[in-house]
């Protein structure tokens, strides 16, 4: 199936070529933080590591974490559910979502409220992912049916076990 008829992995039920692909080609095409978040999710599904790195805010120094980002991208991403999205009065964007992915034999649910900022790129504007919080920090995000009784592995996108509310990679990882 070509990208002109392939449905977009973000779950919009639109063709990839009319949904996230234009944002993959030029992140400035995202006019709302939800568009960028959906394109970042689709980039995970499609293995577009460069796009994911390029859409982190420069203060995140994502290039230094390219290997860890690539590892995350190369998980098997299964489904995206957007819960809410908004642009706050201060101009920051927020998107709360749940993304289900499989890593090995285990299935996980990443529930995050992501924060985005929009900044000039030449004469245009671009949304950037800056960070995220876990709305239900402290509650298990792994579906109970797939939780192994002896698993102590913390994924880089999982909530930090120290209960800071941050991702493990941004805290104790």
C-alpha positions as CSV (number, residue, x, y, z in Angstrom):
1,X,0.0,0.0,0.0
2,X,1.4,3.4,-0.9
3,X,1.4,6.4,1.4
4,X,-1.3,8.0,-0.8
5,X,-3.8,5.3,0.2
6,X,-2.2,4.1,3.5
7,X,-4.1,5.2,6.6
8,X,-2.2,7.4,8.9
9,X,-0.9,5.5,12.0
10,X,-2.1,8.3,14.3
11,X,-5.7,7.0,14.1
12,X,-7.2,9.9,12.3
13,X,-8.7,7.6,9.6
14,X,-7.2,9.9,7.0
15,X,-4.6,8.9,4.4
16,X,-1.0,9.3,5.7
17,X,-0.3,11.6,2.7
18,X,-3.0,14.1,3.9
19,X,-2.4,13.8,7.7
20,X,1.0,13.4,9.3
21,X,3.2,13.0,6.2
22,X,3.2,16.8,5.4
23,X,4.3,17.5,9.0
24,X,7.0,14.8,8.7
25,X,8.3,16.6,5.6
26,X,8.1,20.1,7.3
27,X,7.3,20.4,11.0
28,X,6.1,24.0,10.5
29,X,3.0,22.5,8.8
30,X,1.7,21.6,12.3
31,X,-0.7,24.4,13.2
32,X,-1.7,22.9,16.6
33,X,0.3,21.0,19.1
34,X,-2.0,18.0,18.6
35,X,-0.9,17.8,15.0
36,X,2.7,17.7,16.0
37,X,2.0,15.1,18.7
38,X,0.1,12.9,16.2
39,X,3.0,13.3,13.7
40,X,5.5,12.3,16.5
41,X,3.4,9.2,17.3
42,X,3.3,8.3,13.5
43,X,7.0,8.9,13.3
44,X,7.5,6.3,16.0
45,X,5.3,3.8,14.1
46,X,7.2,4.6,10.8
47,X,10.7,4.6,12.4
48,X,11.4,8.3,11.6
49,X,14.0,8.9,14.3
50,X,15.3,12.1,12.7
51,X,11.9,13.6,12.8
52,X,11.4,12.8,16.5
53,X,14.8,14.2,17.4
54,X,14.2,17.4,15.3
55,X,10.8,18.1,17.0
56,X,12.2,18.1,20.5
57,X,12.7,21.7,21.8
58,X,16.4,22.6,21.4
59,X,16.7,23.0,25.2
60,X,16.1,19.2,25.4
61,X,19.4,18.5,23.6
62,X,17.7,15.5,21.9
63,X,20.7,14.8,19.6
64,X,22.7,13.8,22.7
65,X,19.9,11.2,23.4
66,X,19.5,9.9,19.9
67,X,20.3,6.3,20.7
68,X,17.7,6.2,23.5
69,X,15.2,7.9,21.3
70,X,15.8,5.4,18.5
71,X,15.3,2.6,21.0
72,X,11.9,4.1,21.9
73,X,11.0,4.6,18.2
74,X,11.8,1.0,17.4
75,X,9.2,-0.4,19.9
76,X,6.1,-1.8,18.3
77,X,3.6,1.1,18.5
78,X,0.0,-0.2,18.5
79,X,-2.5,2.6,19.1
80,X,-2.9,6.2,19.9
81,X,-5.9,7.7,21.8
82,X,-5.9,11.5,22.2
83,X,-7.8,12.5,25.4
84,X,-7.5,16.3,25.2
85,X,-5.6,19.1,23.5
86,X,-5.4,22.8,24.2
87,X,-3.4,25.9,23.8
88,X,-3.2,27.8,27.1
89,X,-3.4,31.5,27.5
90,X,0.4,31.7,27.8
91,X,0.7,30.1,24.3
92,X,1.9,26.7,25.5
93,X,0.2,23.7,24.0
94,X,-0.9,20.6,25.9
95,X,-1.9,17.2,24.6
96,X,-3.0,14.4,26.9
97,X,-2.9,11.0,25.2
98,X,-2.5,7.3,25.7
99,X,-0.2,5.4,23.4
100,X,-0.1,1.6,23.5
101,X,3.1,-0.2,22.5
102,X,4.7,-3.6,22.7
103,X,8.3,-4.1,23.8
104,X,9.3,-7.8,23.5
105,X,6.4,-9.9,24.9
106,X,5.0,-7.1,27.1
107,X,2.3,-4.5,26.2
108,X,2.5,-1.1,27.8
109,X,0.3,2.1,27.9
110,X,2.1,5.4,28.0
111,X,-0.3,8.0,29.4
112,X,1.1,11.5,29.2
113,X,0.2,15.1,29.2
114,X,2.8,16.6,26.8
115,X,3.8,20.2,26.8
116,X,4.6,22.0,23.5
117,X,6.0,25.5,22.8
118,X,5.8,27.4,19.5
119,X,8.8,29.3,18.3
120,X,10.0,31.1,15.2
121,X,11.9,29.2,12.5
122,X,13.0,31.9,10.1
123,X,9.8,33.7,9.1
124,X,7.5,30.8,10.2
125,X,6.5,29.2,13.5
126,X,7.1,25.6,14.7
127,X,5.7,23.7,17.6
128,X,8.3,21.7,19.6
129,X,7.8,19.0,22.2
130,X,9.4,20.2,25.5
131,X,8.3,17.7,28.2
132,X,5.4,15.8,29.7
133,X,3.8,14.8,32.9
134,X,2.0,11.6,33.9
135,X,-1.6,12.5,34.9
136,X,-1.9,9.3,37.0
137,X,1.7,9.2,38.4
138,X,1.9,6.4,40.9
139,X,-0.8,4.3,39.2
140,X,0.4,1.4,37.1
141,X,0.3,2.1,33.4
142,X,0.8,-1.5,32.3
143,X,-2.5,-3.2,31.6
144,X,-3.1,-5.6,34.5
145,X,-3.6,-8.6,32.2
146,X,-0.1,-8.3,30.8
147,X,1.8,-7.3,33.9
148,X,4.4,-10.0,34.8
149,X,4.5,-10.7,38.5
150,X,8.3,-10.4,38.6
151,X,9.0,-7.5,36.2
152,X,11.1,-4.7,37.6
153,X,12.2,-3.2,34.3
154,X,11.5,0.5,33.9
155,X,11.2,1.7,30.3
156,X,12.6,5.1,29.4
157,X,9.1,6.5,28.7
158,X,7.6,5.0,31.9
159,X,6.9,7.2,34.9
160,X,9.9,7.4,37.2
161,X,9.7,5.1,40.2
162,X,10.7,7.9,42.5
163,X,7.1,9.3,41.9
164,X,8.4,12.7,40.6
165,X,5.7,12.7,37.9
166,X,8.4,12.9,35.2
167,X,9.5,10.3,32.7
168,X,12.2,7.9,33.9
169,X,14.5,9.3,31.1
170,X,14.1,12.9,32.4
171,X,14.5,12.0,36.0
172,X,16.5,9.1,37.5
173,X,17.2,7.4,34.1
